[in-house]
Amino acid sequence: MTEVFSTFDDVNKAKVIIDEGKSSRGFGFVEFLTNESARSALNAIDGQMLNGKNLCVSYAQVL
């Protein structure tokens, strides 16, 4: 995930969610400094392939 989002400016932080065995659960969160940067990254990356898997990028839902 870091390799994909590192090409965008204004990444504040990124976190891959891992399970108890220290394996990736297949999702994570990226925080950008501006809404515009987040929108640009979402539009550019959503639907792209990474390691043979289709990336689904969306805004986090607040519960």
N, C-alpha and C positions, 0 to 999 in steps of 0.2 A: 504494500500500500504506500509506503513511504516513497518508493521509486516512482510511482505514478503521480503522486501529488507534489513531489518536490520540484517539478517543473513549473509550478505556479508560485507567483509571488504572494506574499501576505498570509502564508500558512502560519498560524499561531501555535497550534499543537495537533498532533495526530496520535491515535491510540488504536492498536489492534486488540480486539477482545480475545482472550485465551481461556481455555478450559483448565480444570484442575491438573491435567497432565501436561500443561504448558504448550498445548497445541492450539493453533488458531481456530476459532469458531467460524471463520469465514466472513467476518464483518468487523467494522471498526468505525471510528468517528474522526473527522477532521474539522478543526475549527480555524476559520479564516479571520483576518483582522477587519475585513470589510464585506458587506453583503454582495458587492459587485464581484469581488474575487471569488466568493463562494458560488455565485451564479455562473461565472465563466467556467470554473472547474466542473461544476455539475453538467453544464451543457457540452463540454469537451469530452468528458470521461464516461458519462452514462452510456451504456451499450457497447463499450469497447471490450476487447478480450485481454485477459491477463492470465498467463500460465494455463491457457486452454479453457478458462472460465469467463463467462459473460459478466461484466461489472454492472451492477444495478446501483446507481447513485441517486440519493434523494435527501431532502432536508430531514433532520431528526424530528420526530414527533414528540411534543411535550405532553406528558400524561398528567 
